[in-house]
């Protein structure tokens, strides 16, 4: 939780906190960066089945440093999302409260990205993570002490371009939703 809270400090309205067992809650003041939150969680807990409920809605309590002291539609939508993910047996982010079409779009992107990530080898995940972090193929080749062509081939085999484009599309859809909300 501390790495989530540190990395996303500027986006957090209420810190990510473990609530019970392996469950946690947090409140963001900007949902357009949720792709990065999902990424960090899914790449940190690679071998654990991760279900994330992302709810959009109002708060019926005052904002608090701890989400345990808060309630409202946003929390209820997130819980609905988790329950739906459990019912469907799906992993990754599940969205509720953004509107029927946006929930479908966001859930589709989230599911595809999680599915893609789950099918990669450890080596492909490492290379994809480095590429996502902004490293060039040449830099990665140097770091891993392999040829640039080996990284290029691994990048193609991991579907890096498709993954990157899907993630960028996901971000664009989230930004478009935020613009419509602010009008």
N, C-alpha and C positions, 0 to 999 in steps of 0.2 A: 504494500500500500504506500509505503514511504516513497518508492521510486515513482509511482503514479502521481502522487501529490507533489513531488518535486518537479518532475518533468512538465506537468500541466498546471503548475501553480497559477499562471495568469488566466487560465480558463475555468478554474474551480471556484464555485460559489460556496460549496460545502465539501470538505475533504472526504476522499474515499476512506471508508471505515469498514472494518469487518463487523458484520452484524450478528451472524450465527453460523457456526461451522465453517463452511467454505464460501458463504455468501457475503457480499459486500455491497455497499451503496455509496453513492457520491452524487453531487449535483454540479453540472457544468453551467456556466453562464453563456456559452456559445456551443451549440451542437454541431457546427460545421466542421469541427476538428475531431469528431467522434471516430473517424476512420483511424486516426493516429492512436487513440485510446485503445480501440479494438486491436490494432496491430501490436501495440506493446504488450497487452495482456495475452494475446494468442501466441506471440513469439517467446514470451517469458515462460509460459506453461505449455510447452510444445506437446508433452505426452499426456496432458490432462484434458478431459472433455470439458470445454468451456462453453457456457451459455450466458449471454449477456442480454439483459432486458433493458432496452433504451426507450424510455417513455417521455413524451412531451405533454405538458399540461401545466395547469396553475398549481400554486402552493396554497394550502389553507392555513399554514402556520408561518410564523416569522422565520426568516433565514437564520440558520444557526451554523456554528462551526462544525457541528456533528449532524449528519443526516438522520441519526437516531432520534433527534428532537424535532424532526420535521415530518409533515404529511401533506397530502394533496393529490390532485389528479395525476401529476407527473409520476409520483410513486405508484399509484394504482395502475397506471398504464404500463410501467416497467414490470410490475408483478404479473399483469396479464400477459405480457410478452414472454416472460420466463415460463409461465404455465403453458402457453401455446408451444414454445420450443420443446418443453418436456413432452407434451401431448404428441407432437409431430416427430419427436426423436431427432431433432436437428441441433446442430452446434453453431457457434458463432453468435453474431449480433442479431437480435430480433427486435423490431421497431413497432411501437404502438403509439397512437395519438398524433401522428403527423398528418393524418388524412388518409383516406382509403387508398388513393393512387400512390401517394408518397410512401406509405407503409409497404406497399407491394414493390415499389422501385427499390427502396432501401434494403428490404429483406432479400430481394433478388441479388443485388450487388453483394451484400454481406454473405449470402449463402455461396455464391460462386467463388468469391475470394477465399472463404474458409475451405471450401472443397478443394480448390486448386492448391492451397498451402498444405493441406493435409496429405496430398498425394506426392509431395516432393521428398527426395532423399535428404539426409542431413547435410550433405555437401551442397546440394541445390539450394536448400534453405539458407545456408551460410552465404553463398554467392548472391542470392536474391536479396538477403538482408543488407549486404554490403552495397549492392547496386541501389537499393532503395535509400540507403543512407547517403548516397551521393558519390560514392567511390566510382572511379572509372574502371573499365575492364583491365587496363594496364596496371593501375594501382593494385587491384585485387590479385592479378597475376604475380606482381612483385611481392605482395604480402604473403601469398600462399606458396611462393617459390615454384610456380608452374608457368607454362607458356601462355601468352596472351590468347593464342588460338584455343587452348584448353578452356579458358574462361569464356571465350566467345561461344564455343560449342556448348558448354554447360549452361550458359545464359539462354541459348536457344532452346535447349532440351528442357529447361525449367519453365519455359513459357514466360520469361521475364517481360517481354514487350506486351503480351496480352494482359498479364497481371497488372503491370504499370498503367496501361490504358484503362482497365476496369476500375482500378483504384482512383484514377483521375476523374473518370466518369462519375463515380460514387461521390467524390468531393464536389463536383460540379452540380450534381443533383441536390446535395445538401445545401450548397450556397444558393441555388435557385429557390429552394423552399424557404430559406432565411429571408431572401429578398421579397418574396411574396408575402411573408408574415409581417415584414416591417412596413409594408404599404398601407 
